[in-house]
Amino acid sequence: MKIPYSDLRVRPDAAFPDRRSLDRPIVALLLTRGEKSVIAYATVDSGADNCVFPASIGLALGVDMPNPRSSLFSGSRDEPQVAYYEQIDVTILPMESEQISTDQEPLSFSLYAGFCDTLEHVGMGLLGHAGFFSRFEVRFHAALRYFEIL
């Protein structure tokens, strides 16, 4: 499956006064648990150990938080963060682009995913090594503004 990079809007700052957007490998997802489904977005993140989403997405799927399947992790923050894990079903939805065929089929798989409060400000999840990169080969073609999930 080929997916175009997304333009993530950013505010210029002192270090990058002319920057208005960043190219990111973002996927559109249909997340399902039982009878509940949510459309969400996630960054394909080779620096993430696990697959984690904002807590609000977990709550919309009926995930109990807190639950006994918690795990502490760290990221860009100094303090530990906690995620609560649950088995969900994921479908990666094709995203339209001029350079990529629109006749691609969705890609579905089961995922043991975490949900945490600390991703609420980001508004999207992270697809990391355990459960995503461990399952698929991913090729980034940054110069051509797309990536492939094989």
C-alpha positions as semicolon CSV with decimal commas, in nm:
position;residue;x (nm);y (nm);z (nm)
1;M;0,000;0,000;0,000
2;K;0,139;0,342;-0,099
3;I;0,044;0,644;0,111
4;P;0,132;1,009;0,044
5;Y;0,306;1,216;0,306
6;S;0,075;1,463;0,479
7;D;0,142;1,833;0,522
8;L;0,133;1,898;0,895
9;R;0,079;2,270;0,952
10;V;0,321;2,432;1,197
11;R;0,385;2,783;1,320
12;P;0,707;2,953;1,219
13;D;0,950;3,012;1,504
14;A;1,285;3,182;1,561
15;A;1,484;2,881;1,434
16;F;1,264;2,826;1,124
17;P;1,091;3,157;1,043
18;D;0,986;3,048;0,692
19;R;0,856;2,700;0,779
20;R;0,479;2,661;0,754
21;S;0,445;2,281;0,725
22;L;0,625;1,951;0,774
23;D;0,592;1,635;0,566
24;R;0,481;1,346;0,787
25;P;0,400;0,978;0,722
26;I;0,043;0,989;0,855
27;V;-0,222;0,722;0,797
28;A;-0,599;0,735;0,825
29;L;-0,733;0,447;1,034
30;L;-1,059;0,281;1,122
31;L;-1,014;0,149;1,478
32;T;-1,267;-0,107;1,600
33;R;-1,331;-0,284;1,928
34;G;-1,644;-0,494;1,943
35;E;-1,934;-0,290;1,808
36;K;-1,757;0,046;1,846
37;S;-1,551;0,214;1,573
38;V;-1,357;0,539;1,546
39;I;-1,179;0,710;1,256
40;A;-0,836;0,825;1,373
41;Y;-0,498;0,927;1,239
42;A;-0,151;0,804;1,335
43;T;0,206;0,883;1,247
44;V;0,414;0,589;1,127
45;D;0,695;0,639;1,379
46;S;1,010;0,426;1,360
47;G;1,123;0,586;1,687
48;A;0,822;0,460;1,884
49;D;0,853;0,129;2,066
50;N;0,477;0,059;2,077
51;C;0,154;0,163;1,911
52;V;-0,016;0,426;2,125
53;F;-0,320;0,653;2,079
54;P;-0,480;0,937;2,274
55;A;-0,692;0,824;2,571
56;S;-1,005;0,983;2,421
57;I;-0,988;0,734;2,132
58;G;-0,965;0,445;2,376
59;L;-1,263;0,576;2,571
60;A;-1,464;0,606;2,248
61;L;-1,381;0,239;2,182
62;G;-1,491;0,139;2,532
63;V;-1,143;0,071;2,672
64;D;-1,138;0,082;3,052
65;M;-0,885;0,329;3,189
66;P;-0,720;0,259;3,418
67;N;-0,699;-0,116;3,359
68;P;-0,453;-0,385;3,470
69;R;-0,271;-0,382;3,132
70;S;-0,074;-0,064;3,196
71;S;0,279;0,013;3,090
72;L;0,509;0,303;3,172
73;F;0,699;0,459;2,885
74;S;0,902;0,769;2,814
75;G;0,927;0,994;2,516
76;S;1,002;1,360;2,480
77;R;0,891;1,427;2,838
78;D;1,119;1,380;3,138
79;E;0,855;1,211;3,351
80;P;0,716;0,861;3,289
81;Q;0,390;0,830;3,099
82;V;0,135;0,551;3,138
83;A;-0,060;0,376;2,863
84;Y;-0,344;0,127;2,907
85;Y;-0,348;-0,154;2,652
86;E;-0,629;-0,336;2,476
87;Q;-0,666;-0,556;2,169
88;I;-0,830;-0,368;1,880
89;D;-0,880;-0,414;1,507
90;V;-0,718;-0,164;1,271
91;T;-0,787;-0,087;0,907
92;I;-0,547;0,144;0,725
93;L;-0,755;0,343;0,479
94;P;-0,622;0,448;0,138
95;M;-0,542;0,820;0,114
96;E;-0,587;1,008;-0,210
97;S;-0,296;1,164;-0,393
98;E;-0,220;1,266;-0,750
99;Q;0,089;1,042;-0,761
100;I;-0,068;0,732;-0,601
101;S;-0,334;0,503;-0,746
102;T;-0,672;0,534;-0,574
103;D;-0,769;0,170;-0,633
104;Q;-0,575;0,036;-0,334
105;E;-0,750;-0,196;-0,090
106;P;-0,763;-0,114;0,283
107;L;-0,516;-0,308;0,498
108;S;-0,658;-0,470;0,816
109;F;-0,490;-0,631;1,117
110;S;-0,533;-0,692;1,489
111;L;-0,328;-0,471;1,722
112;Y;-0,246;-0,463;2,093
113;A;-0,254;-0,083;2,134
114;G;-0,200;0,155;2,422
115;F;-0,406;0,460;2,510
116;C;-0,269;0,752;2,712
117;D;-0,357;1,105;2,822
118;T;-0,023;1,247;2,712
119;L;-0,108;1,214;2,341
120;E;-0,426;1,421;2,372
121;H;-0,245;1,742;2,274
122;V;-0,110;1,572;1,960
123;G;-0,454;1,450;1,849
124;M;-0,323;1,139;1,676
125;G;-0,156;0,811;1,755
126;L;0,183;0,657;1,688
127;L;0,239;0,331;1,503
128;G;0,564;0,192;1,641
129;H;0,780;-0,118;1,640
130;A;0,576;-0,365;1,848
131;G;0,267;-0,446;1,644
132;F;0,336;-0,238;1,334
133;F;0,700;-0,243;1,217
134;S;0,719;-0,598;1,358
135;R;0,437;-0,694;1,118
136;F;0,503;-0,488;0,804
137;E;0,797;-0,377;0,597
138;V;0,783;0,001;0,565
139;R;0,972;0,195;0,299
140;F;0,998;0,571;0,324
141;H;1,045;0,770;0,001
142;A;1,074;1,116;0,156
143;A;1,209;1,285;-0,157
144;L;0,904;1,160;-0,350
145;R;0,665;1,243;-0,060
146;Y;0,521;0,895;-0,006
147;F;0,580;0,575;0,190
148;E;0,489;0,212;0,137
149;I;0,351;-0,049;0,374
150;L;0,432;-0,398;0,244
